[in-house]
């Protein structure tokens, strides 16, 4: 029997051979295997495994002195086990180690923002000071996501 609070998953940097499983975990409408492989080559994407099964992923890409989280996903059977927060914390540590100033992302204001706020992120309200993030939000709206539900967030790595 596993002690209460024990972690039953591990994480590591994503490898080229993970790209197909990452696309399968996220499912229809996600990036394709080639897109994941391209982002994995940038060296900042992480995967979590529960045994031999892909439990979660965090896809990130450096932009100047920021690390942008493109995607965070956790398999349904591994949710509420700390996988998502563990992946974000690992990205924060990685960012600090590589001299990154901040982590950034876009998310659903109602369904995702509270999760990221608990991990030290805050909503970017001055988008004119962050044109890259403003552009990402505009792209999401162009892709059909409702503008009033989307927000950009940042976590400064002091």
Phi and psi restraints in degrees (value plus and minus 20) as a CYANA .aco file:
   2 UNK   PHI    -103.1   -63.1
   2 UNK   PSI     113.6   153.6
   3 UNK   PHI     -81.7   -41.7
   3 UNK   PSI     130.8   170.8
   4 UNK   PHI     -77.7   -37.7
   4 UNK   PSI     113.6   153.6
   5 UNK   PHI      64.3   104.3
   5 UNK   PSI     -23.4    16.6
   6 UNK   PHI     -89.5   -49.5
   6 UNK   PSI     123.5   163.5
   7 UNK   PHI    -108.2   -68.2
   7 UNK   PSI     108.5   148.5
   8 UNK   PHI    -131.0   -91.0
   8 UNK   PSI      11.5    51.5
   9 UNK   PHI    -166.5  -126.5
   9 UNK   PSI     142.4   182.4
  10 UNK   PHI    -154.6  -114.6
  10 UNK   PSI     141.0   181.0
  11 UNK   PHI    -153.4  -113.4
  11 UNK   PSI     138.1   178.1
  12 UNK   PHI    -180.0  -140.0
  12 UNK   PSI     150.6   190.6
  13 UNK   PHI     -82.9   -42.9
  13 UNK   PSI     121.4   161.4
  14 UNK   PHI     -87.9   -47.9
  14 UNK   PSI     126.3   166.3
  15 UNK   PHI    -136.7   -96.7
  15 UNK   PSI     141.2   181.2
  16 UNK   PHI     -71.6   -31.6
  16 UNK   PSI     -59.7   -19.7
  17 UNK   PHI     -91.2   -51.2
  17 UNK   PSI     -27.5    12.5
  18 UNK   PHI    -104.1   -64.1
  18 UNK   PSI     -34.9     5.1
  19 UNK   PHI     -76.3   -36.3
  19 UNK   PSI     -64.2   -24.2
  20 UNK   PHI     -84.6   -44.6
  20 UNK   PSI     -63.5   -23.5
  21 UNK   PHI     -86.7   -46.7
  21 UNK   PSI     -53.6   -13.6
  22 UNK   PHI     -85.2   -45.2
  22 UNK   PSI     -65.4   -25.4
  23 UNK   PHI     -82.3   -42.3
  23 UNK   PSI     -59.4   -19.4
  24 UNK   PHI     -87.2   -47.2
  24 UNK   PSI     -58.8   -18.8
  25 UNK   PHI     -82.8   -42.8
  25 UNK   PSI     -64.8   -24.8
  26 UNK   PHI     -95.6   -55.6
  26 UNK   PSI     -56.0   -16.0
  27 UNK   PHI      66.6   106.6
  27 UNK   PSI    -183.4  -143.4
  28 UNK   PHI     -76.4   -36.4
  28 UNK   PSI     120.2   160.2
  29 UNK   PHI      65.0   105.0
  29 UNK   PSI     -23.4    16.6
  30 UNK   PHI    -108.5   -68.5
  30 UNK   PSI    -196.8  -156.8
  31 UNK   PHI     -83.0   -43.0
  31 UNK   PSI     136.3   176.3
  32 UNK   PHI    -107.2   -67.2
  32 UNK   PSI     152.4   192.4
  33 UNK   PHI     -75.5   -35.5
  33 UNK   PSI     -61.5   -21.5
  34 UNK   PHI     -84.1   -44.1
  34 UNK   PSI     -57.1   -17.1
  35 UNK   PHI     -85.5   -45.5
  35 UNK   PSI     -63.4   -23.4
  36 UNK   PHI     -84.0   -44.0
  36 UNK   PSI     -61.5   -21.5
  37 UNK   PHI     -80.1   -40.1
  37 UNK   PSI     -61.2   -21.2
  38 UNK   PHI     -82.7   -42.7
  38 UNK   PSI     -64.3   -24.3
  39 UNK   PHI     -90.7   -50.7
  39 UNK   PSI     -54.7   -14.7
  40 UNK   PHI     -80.8   -40.8
  40 UNK   PSI     -59.5   -19.5
  41 UNK   PHI     -81.1   -41.1
  41 UNK   PSI     -42.8    -2.8
  42 UNK   PHI     -93.4   -53.4
  42 UNK   PSI     -32.1     7.9
  43 UNK   PHI      60.0   100.0
  43 UNK   PSI      -2.8    37.2
  44 UNK   PHI    -145.4  -105.4
  44 UNK   PSI      -7.9    32.1
  45 UNK   PHI    -118.4   -78.4
  45 UNK   PSI     125.6   165.6
  46 UNK   PHI    -143.8  -103.8
  46 UNK   PSI     132.2   172.2
  47 UNK   PHI    -150.3  -110.3
  47 UNK   PSI     130.3   170.3
  48 UNK   PHI    -137.1   -97.1
  48 UNK   PSI     120.9   160.9
  49 UNK   PHI    -143.6  -103.6
  49 UNK   PSI     118.3   158.3
  50 UNK   PHI    -128.2   -88.2
  50 UNK   PSI      79.1   119.1
  51 UNK   PHI      48.3    88.3
  51 UNK   PSI    -147.4  -107.4
  52 UNK   PHI    -113.4   -73.4
  52 UNK   PSI     -20.0    20.0
  53 UNK   PHI    -116.3   -76.3
  53 UNK   PSI     119.0   159.0
  54 UNK   PHI     -89.9   -49.9
  54 UNK   PSI      95.9   135.9
  55 UNK   PHI    -113.7   -73.7
  55 UNK   PSI     -48.9    -8.9
  56 UNK   PHI    -192.1  -152.1
  56 UNK   PSI     150.2   190.2
  57 UNK   PHI    -170.1  -130.1
  57 UNK   PSI     132.8   172.8
  58 UNK   PHI    -155.3  -115.3
  58 UNK   PSI      99.0   139.0
  59 UNK   PHI    -126.3   -86.3
  59 UNK   PSI     102.0   142.0
  60 UNK   PHI    -155.9  -115.9
  60 UNK   PSI     139.7   179.7
  61 UNK   PHI    -166.6  -126.6
  61 UNK   PSI     113.7   153.7
  62 UNK   PHI     -95.1   -55.1
  62 UNK   PSI     120.6   160.6
  63 UNK   PHI    -154.0  -114.0
  63 UNK   PSI      87.1   127.1
  64 UNK   PHI      33.7    73.7
  64 UNK   PSI    -139.0   -99.0
  65 UNK   PHI    -121.1   -81.1
  65 UNK   PSI       0.2    40.2
  66 UNK   PHI    -142.4  -102.4
  66 UNK   PSI     131.6   171.6
  67 UNK   PHI    -133.6   -93.6
  67 UNK   PSI      97.3   137.3
  68 UNK   PHI    -116.9   -76.9
  68 UNK   PSI     106.2   146.2
  69 UNK   PHI    -107.2   -67.2
  69 UNK   PSI      91.7   131.7
  70 UNK   PHI    -100.9   -60.9
  70 UNK   PSI     -55.3   -15.3
  71 UNK   PHI    -177.0  -137.0
  71 UNK   PSI     119.2   159.2
  72 UNK   PHI    -152.3  -112.3
  72 UNK   PSI     104.3   144.3
  73 UNK   PHI    -161.4  -121.4
  73 UNK   PSI     122.3   162.3
  74 UNK   PHI    -150.5  -110.5
  74 UNK   PSI     112.0   152.0
  75 UNK   PHI     -80.0   -40.0
  75 UNK   PSI     122.5   162.5
  76 UNK   PHI     -71.8   -31.8
  76 UNK   PSI     -62.0   -22.0
  77 UNK   PHI     -93.0   -53.0
  77 UNK   PSI     -28.1    11.9
  78 UNK   PHI    -132.0   -92.0
  78 UNK   PSI     -14.8    25.2
  79 UNK   PHI     -92.3   -52.3
  79 UNK   PSI     135.2   175.2
  80 UNK   PHI      45.0    85.0
  80 UNK   PSI       7.6    47.6
  81 UNK   PHI    -140.9  -100.9
  81 UNK   PSI     -11.4    28.6
  82 UNK   PHI      65.5   105.5
  82 UNK   PSI     -11.9    28.1
  83 UNK   PHI     -85.0   -45.0
  83 UNK   PSI     -70.6   -30.6
  84 UNK   PHI     -81.1   -41.1
  84 UNK   PSI     -68.1   -28.1
  85 UNK   PHI     -87.2   -47.2
  85 UNK   PSI     -53.4   -13.4
  86 UNK   PHI     -85.0   -45.0
  86 UNK   PSI     -60.4   -20.4
  87 UNK   PHI     -84.5   -44.5
  87 UNK   PSI     -62.4   -22.4
  88 UNK   PHI     -86.6   -46.6
  88 UNK   PSI     -63.4   -23.4
  89 UNK   PHI     -82.0   -42.0
  89 UNK   PSI     -58.6   -18.6
  90 UNK   PHI     -84.5   -44.5
  90 UNK   PSI     -58.9   -18.9
  91 UNK   PHI     -85.3   -45.3
  91 UNK   PSI     -56.7   -16.7
  92 UNK   PHI     -84.2   -44.2
  92 UNK   PSI     -63.1   -23.1
  93 UNK   PHI     -84.5   -44.5
  93 UNK   PSI     -65.4   -25.4
  94 UNK   PHI     -79.5   -39.5
  94 UNK   PSI     -64.4   -24.4
  95 UNK   PHI     -79.9   -39.9
  95 UNK   PSI     -65.8   -25.8
  96 UNK   PHI     -80.4   -40.4
  96 UNK   PSI     -64.9   -24.9
  97 UNK   PHI     -83.6   -43.6
  97 UNK   PSI     -49.5    -9.5
  98 UNK   PHI    -116.1   -76.1
  98 UNK   PSI     -13.3    26.7
  99 UNK   PHI      61.5   101.5
  99 UNK   PSI      -0.8    39.2
 100 UNK   PHI     -91.6   -51.6
 100 UNK   PSI     120.9   160.9
 101 UNK   PHI     -98.7   -58.7
 101 UNK   PSI     -56.1   -16.1
 102 UNK   PHI    -180.2  -140.2
 102 UNK   PSI     138.6   178.6
 103 UNK   PHI    -122.0   -82.0
 103 UNK   PSI     121.4   161.4
 104 UNK   PHI    -149.6  -109.6
 104 UNK   PSI     142.8   182.8
 105 UNK   PHI    -189.7  -149.7
 105 UNK   PSI     148.2   188.2
 106 UNK   PHI    -141.6  -101.6
 106 UNK   PSI     129.7   169.7
 107 UNK   PHI    -176.2  -136.2
 107 UNK   PSI     154.3   194.3
 108 UNK   PHI     -96.9   -56.9
 108 UNK   PSI     105.6   145.6
 109 UNK   PHI     -78.9   -38.9
 109 UNK   PSI     -54.5   -14.5
 110 UNK   PHI    -112.9   -72.9
 110 UNK   PSI     -56.1   -16.1
 111 UNK   PHI    -118.7   -78.7
 111 UNK   PSI     -41.8    -1.8
 112 UNK   PHI    -138.3   -98.3
 112 UNK   PSI     -47.7    -7.7
 113 UNK   PHI     -81.2   -41.2
 113 UNK   PSI     -59.8   -19.8
 114 UNK   PHI     -83.2   -43.2
 114 UNK   PSI     -59.7   -19.7
 115 UNK   PHI     -78.6   -38.6
 115 UNK   PSI     -69.6   -29.6
 116 UNK   PHI     -90.0   -50.0
 116 UNK   PSI     -52.8   -12.8
 117 UNK   PHI     -80.6   -40.6
 117 UNK   PSI     -60.4   -20.4
 118 UNK   PHI     -81.8   -41.8
 118 UNK   PSI     -41.9    -1.9
 119 UNK   PHI    -120.4   -80.4
 119 UNK   PSI      -7.9    32.1
 120 UNK   PHI      80.5   120.5
 120 UNK   PSI     -15.7    24.3
 121 UNK   PHI    -105.2   -65.2
 121 UNK   PSI     133.8   173.8
 122 UNK   PHI    -154.2  -114.2
 122 UNK   PSI     132.7   172.7
 123 UNK   PHI     -89.7   -49.7
 123 UNK   PSI     118.4   158.4
 124 UNK   PHI    -106.2   -66.2
 124 UNK   PSI      92.1   132.1
 125 UNK   PHI    -119.0   -79.0
 125 UNK   PSI     -42.8    -2.8
 126 UNK   PHI    -118.4   -78.4
 126 UNK   PSI      54.0    94.0
 127 UNK   PHI     -86.3   -46.3
 127 UNK   PSI     -41.9    -1.9
 128 UNK   PHI     -84.0   -44.0
 128 UNK   PSI     -43.7    -3.7
 129 UNK   PHI    -104.9   -64.9
 129 UNK   PSI     -28.2    11.8
 130 UNK   PHI    -152.4  -112.4
 130 UNK   PSI      50.8    90.8
 131 UNK   PHI     -80.6   -40.6
 131 UNK   PSI     -52.0   -12.0
 132 UNK   PHI     -83.3   -43.3
 132 UNK   PSI     -65.0   -25.0
 133 UNK   PHI     -87.4   -47.4
 133 UNK   PSI     -58.8   -18.8
 134 UNK   PHI     -80.1   -40.1
 134 UNK   PSI     -61.1   -21.1
 135 UNK   PHI     -84.1   -44.1
 135 UNK   PSI     -60.5   -20.5
 136 UNK   PHI     -83.1   -43.1
 136 UNK   PSI     -63.1   -23.1
 137 UNK   PHI     -81.8   -41.8
 137 UNK   PSI     -62.1   -22.1
 138 UNK   PHI     -82.4   -42.4
 138 UNK   PSI     -60.4   -20.4
 139 UNK   PHI     -82.5   -42.5
 139 UNK   PSI     -60.3   -20.3
 140 UNK   PHI     -84.3   -44.3
 140 UNK   PSI     -60.9   -20.9
 141 UNK   PHI     -84.9   -44.9
 141 UNK   PSI     -62.1   -22.1
 142 UNK   PHI     -80.2   -40.2
 142 UNK   PSI     -50.7   -10.7
 143 UNK   PHI    -102.3   -62.3
 143 UNK   PSI     -18.0    22.0
 144 UNK   PHI      83.1   123.1
 144 UNK   PSI     -18.8    21.2
 145 UNK   PHI     -99.8   -59.8
 145 UNK   PSI     123.1   163.1
 146 UNK   PHI     -91.0   -51.0
 146 UNK   PSI     104.6   144.6
 147 UNK   PHI     -77.9   -37.9
 147 UNK   PSI     -57.1   -17.1
 148 UNK   PHI     -91.4   -51.4
 148 UNK   PSI     -33.4     6.6
 149 UNK   PHI    -120.0   -80.0
 149 UNK   PSI     -29.0    11.0
 150 UNK   PHI    -118.4   -78.4
 150 UNK   PSI     126.5   166.5
 151 UNK   PHI    -168.4  -128.4
 151 UNK   PSI     136.1   176.1
 152 UNK   PHI    -121.1   -81.1
 152 UNK   PSI     125.3   165.3
 153 UNK   PHI    -154.3  -114.3
 153 UNK   PSI     135.8   175.8
 154 UNK   PHI    -160.5  -120.5
 154 UNK   PSI     125.5   165.5
 155 UNK   PHI    -148.9  -108.9
 155 UNK   PSI      89.6   129.6
 156 UNK   PHI     -95.5   -55.5
 156 UNK   PSI     116.5   156.5
 157 UNK   PHI    -125.0   -85.0
 157 UNK   PSI      61.2   101.2
